[in-house]
Amino acid sequence: MTQKVIIFDFDGTIADTVDALVSIANRLAQEFGYIQITHEELALLRNLSSREIIKYSGISILKIPFLVKKVKAELKSKIKELKPISGIKEALIVLKNEGYRLGIITSNSQDNVTNFLKANDLDNLFDFIYSGVTIFGKTTIINNVLKQKQIKPQEVIYVGDETRDIEASKKANIKVIAVTWGFNSQEVLAKQNPDFLIHHPYDLLEVIKGLRSCL
C-alpha cells in the first residue's frame, strides 16, 4: 500500500470531546466576547466551515490563540474522564497490527492527548503526537511533521472531522478521510470533496483495505 502512515486529528476524531469543549466554550463566552452555543446553534455550527464559524461567533481573530490556550487548560481536568469514539479503539488496534504507522496532529495540548491515551489504553498505538496551535495554518503543521519524520506525501492519509482538516490535507497534497462522527456534519464535509467520507470507524478499515487492494 502506498499510504503507510495514517495521521489522525484528535478532538472529535479519536476522542469524544465535543460536548466537553462546547461546555467550556460557553463558560468562556463572556470573557472572550462571543455568543454562547445552544443546542440549536450547535446544529447550525456543524453545518458551517471553520472560517464561517469564526465569522458567525463574532470573536476577534486576535483573541483565538488565547481562547484555545484557556480551553486546553480547562479541558486538562476533564480529559481522563472522556472516552474514545465508539469503535475507534478497535480500528486503531487493527491498523497498528497490520503494520501502519499511526500519528496525531492536534491543536489540543500534548499533555491532554497523552493523558487521554494512557487513560484509555491507547498510548502504545501511536508513533508520534504533534501539537500546534493554529486555526487555518494546519497545512504548515502537516508539512513540518512530514519533513521532521521524513515521510513522503504519497505515503500519508489524514483522518479528520472538520472542514479545515480537508482543506489542509489537500494543500499538503495528501489524501484525506473525513469522518462524520465528529464536529462537522456530513453535508458540509461532503462539500469540501474529501477523498473519502465515512460514518463509522469500521469504515476506516474498509477504506484502507480498498486502497491497498488497488495497488
Backbone hydrogen bonds, N-H to C=O, Kabsch-Sander energy under -0.5 kcal/mol:
donor,donor_aa,acceptor,acceptor_aa,energy
4,K,2,T,-1.0
4,K,155,E,-1.5
5,V,155,E,-2.9
6,I,101,R,-2.7
7,I,5,V,-0.5
7,I,157,I,-2.2
8,F,103,G,-2.8
9,D,159,V,-2.7
12,G,15,A,-2.8
13,T,10,F,-1.1
14,I,10,F,-2.4
15,A,10,F,-2.2
16,D,83,K,-2.6
17,T,15,A,-1.9
21,L,17,T,-2.7
22,V,18,V,-2.4
23,S,19,D,-2.2
24,I,20,A,-2.1
25,A,21,L,-2.7
26,N,22,V,-2.3
27,R,23,S,-1.5
28,L,24,I,-1.4
29,A,26,N,-0.8
32,F,28,L,-2.0
33,G,29,A,-1.2
34,Y,29,A,-1.9
35,I,57,S,-1.0
38,T,36,Q,-0.7
42,L,38,T,-2.4
43,A,39,H,-1.6
44,L,40,E,-1.5
45,L,41,E,-3.1
46,R,42,L,-2.0
47,N,44,L,-1.3
48,L,45,L,-2.0
53,I,49,S,-2.2
54,I,50,S,-1.8
55,K,51,R,-2.0
56,Y,52,E,-2.6
57,S,53,I,-2.4
58,G,54,I,-1.3
59,I,54,I,-0.5
63,K,60,S,-1.3
64,I,60,S,-0.7
64,I,61,I,-0.8
67,L,63,K,-2.3
68,V,64,I,-2.9
69,K,65,P,-1.9
70,K,66,F,-1.9
71,V,67,L,-2.7
72,K,68,V,-2.3
73,A,69,K,-1.7
74,E,70,K,-2.3
75,L,71,V,-2.3
76,K,72,K,-1.0
77,S,74,E,-0.8
78,K,75,L,-1.4
79,I,75,L,-1.6
81,E,78,K,-1.9
82,L,78,K,-0.8
82,L,79,I,-0.8
85,I,14,I,-2.7
88,I,85,I,-2.2
89,K,85,I,-0.6
91,A,87,G,-1.6
92,L,88,I,-2.6
93,I,89,K,-2.2
94,V,90,E,-1.9
95,L,91,A,-2.3
96,K,92,L,-2.6
97,N,93,I,-2.5
98,E,94,V,-1.5
99,G,96,K,-1.5
100,Y,95,L,-2.1
101,R,4,K,-2.5
102,L,100,Y,-0.6
103,G,6,I,-2.1
104,I,128,F,-1.7
105,I,8,F,-2.2
106,T,130,Y,-2.5
113,V,109,S,-2.2
114,T,110,Q,-2.8
115,N,111,D,-2.8
116,F,112,N,-2.2
117,L,113,V,-2.7
118,K,114,T,-2.4
119,A,115,N,-2.2
120,N,116,F,-1.4
121,D,118,K,-1.3
122,L,117,L,-3.4
123,D,117,L,-0.9
125,L,122,L,-1.8
127,D,102,L,-3.3
128,F,102,L,-0.9
130,Y,104,I,-3.0
131,S,129,I,-0.5
132,G,106,T,-2.6
134,T,132,G,-0.8
140,T,137,G,-0.5
141,I,137,G,-1.3
142,I,138,K,-2.6
143,N,139,T,-2.8
144,N,140,T,-2.3
145,V,141,I,-2.4
146,L,142,I,-2.5
147,K,143,N,-2.1
148,Q,144,N,-2.7
149,K,145,V,-2.7
150,Q,147,K,-0.7
151,I,146,L,-2.8
155,E,152,K,-2.1
156,V,153,P,-1.6
157,I,5,V,-1.9
158,Y,175,K,-2.7
159,V,7,I,-2.8
160,G,177,I,-2.1
165,D,162,E,-0.9
166,I,162,E,-1.2
167,E,163,T,-2.5
168,A,164,R,-2.3
169,S,165,D,-2.1
170,K,166,I,-2.3
171,K,167,E,-1.9
172,A,168,A,-1.7
173,N,170,K,-1.2
174,I,169,S,-2.5
175,K,156,V,-1.0
177,I,158,Y,-3.5
178,A,176,V,-0.6
178,A,196,F,-2.9
179,V,160,G,-2.2
180,T,198,I,-2.2
182,G,179,V,-0.6
184,N,161,D,-1.5
185,S,46,R,-2.9
189,L,185,S,-2.0
190,A,186,Q,-2.4
191,K,187,E,-1.4
192,Q,188,V,-0.6
192,Q,189,L,-1.1
193,N,190,A,-1.8
195,D,176,V,-0.9
196,F,176,V,-1.5
198,I,178,A,-2.7
203,D,200,H,-2.0
204,L,200,H,-0.7
204,L,201,P,-0.9
205,L,201,P,-0.9
206,E,202,Y,-1.3
207,V,203,D,-2.4
208,I,204,L,-2.4
209,K,205,L,-2.4
210,G,206,E,-2.4
211,L,207,V,-2.4
212,R,208,I,-2.2
213,S,209,K,-2.1
214,C,210,G,-1.0
215,L,212,R,-1.1
